[in-house]
Amino acid sequence: MSDLVIHDAAELVVGKGEGKPLERYENAAIAVAEGKIVAAGPTDEVTREYPAENATEAINATGKTVLPGFVDPHTHALFAGDRSDEFEAKLRGKTYQEILAAGGGILKSVRSVRKASDETLVSNLLGHLDRMLANGTTTVEVKSGYGLDTETELRMLAAIREADEQHPVDVIPTFMGAHAVPQGMDADDYTQAVIDEQLPAVAEQGIAEFNDVFCEEGVFSVEQSRRILEAGMEHGLTPKVHAEELAHIGGTKLAAETGATSADHLLHSTEDDISALVEAGVIPVLLPGTAFGLGAEFADAEMMLDHGAPVAIATDFNPNCHSHSMGFAQSLACVEMRMTPAQALVAATEHAALALDRQHLGRLDVGAPADLVVVDAPNHVHVPYQYGTNLVETVVKNGERVFG
C-alpha cells in the first residue's frame, strides 16, 4: 500500500546520472509511502508493485515531467519595505556601491526591518514562501542581516523559525550580522561587535545553522571576514561566504581555507580560486539573477564545471533581486552562463542541497524524502526553455501534496 503514486509521466528525473547528464526514465512512475520514495522507474514496473488504484492518492502525469523539488540555497527573503526606487536609480547609472554609500541598499532595508513588528516580518516571509512554493521550491535558505544589531538579528532569526514552523517549505536559517557596516560605525569596530555581542547571543538562541559574511571591497576585508567566520565556528556555526561579487579580493580562497559549506556569487573568481574550492569540498553557488539585476558580468560556470566543481545555483531573492523563481534562475544559468538544461537542473536540486549540507535532498532515489515537482511539460528542458512561464502544476513535500 502506498500513500501516493504518480504515474505515466512523460519523463521522471531522479537526479545526476552516472556517466550521463541525468538519471531519467520515460513513461515513468514514482511511489511514496510515509513521506519517502519507495519506487521510481517505468510505470509498468512501479505500478505492478504499487497499483495506482490502491494508493491513497494517485496523480496521472501523462504528458508531464516529475522532478526533484527545487532547493534554493541562498536568499535574503526576510525583509520589510520597498526598494523599487533603486531599480530606477540603477537604470540611470547608479552603482550598487554608490547606492549603499548614500544610505540606500542594505542600509535602507535595515531601517525598515528595525521598524517592522515581529508579526509583519513573519507575514512577509510567509508570503514569499508561498510564491516560492508555487514555483517549485521545497527547501530554501533564508539569512538574517537586515538588523545589524543584536536585538534585530535575533528577531529576524526568530521570525525565520516561526515561518518554518508554519509553512510546508523547509526554511534553513543563516545568521548574517556581517552583511554591511551600520551607519556611524567603521568596519573594524562593527567586526568586533559581531564577534563579541552578536555571535554569542545567536549561539545562545540556538536557531541559526550557518554564519555568512559579505567579504567584499568596501564592506568586510578578508581578515575581518576570517575573524567573524572563525568566531562563528567556535560557537558551532558553519561558515558561508559572499565572495568575489563586485571585485576580486580573496573571499573564495577564504571559503576554502575555513572549510565553508559554500562560497557564493563568484563573479570574479579565478581558475586558481575554483581549484581551491574543489580541493576543499566547498560548493560554489552562482546567483545569475543578481548579475541580471545589476547588469553585471555573469559568473564563469563553464570554467567551474571544467574544473569538476559541483556548481549550484540560487535565486538570491532579496529587495535588490526580486525573483522567487528557481525556474528563472535555471533559464539565466543556461542562456547567460552556458550551462546545459541538465546541468542547471542538477545545480538547482542536488548540488543546491549540498550547499546546505542536505545530502539527502535534491534526488528522487528510493529512501529519499518525497520532495518533488510535477511540471506541465514533456521534459526537463522546458523549465529553462519556457523562461518567464511557471510550469509547476503540483508540489509534493515529504509525501504530501502542498500545492496544486
Secondary structure, 3 states (H helix, E strand, C coil): CCCEEEEEEEEEEEEECCCCCEEEEEEEEEEEECCEEEEEEEHHHHHHHCCHHHCCEEEECCCCEEEECEEECCCCCCCCCCCHHHHHHHHCCCCHHHHHHCCCCHHHHHHHHHHCCHHHHHHHHHHHHHHHHHCCEEEEEEECCCCCCHHHHHHHHHHHHHHHHHCCCEEEEEEEEECCCCCCCCHHHHHHHHHHHHHHHHHHHCCCCEEEEEECCCCECHHHHHHHHHHHHHCCCEEEEEECCCCCCCHHHHHHHHCCCEEEECCCCCHHHHHHHHHHCCEEEECHHHHHHHCCCCCCHHHHHHCCCCCEECCCCECCECCCCHHHHHHHHHHHHCCCHHHHHHHCCHHHHHCCCCCCCCCCCCCCECCEEEECCCCCCHHHHCCCCCCEEEEEECCEEEEC
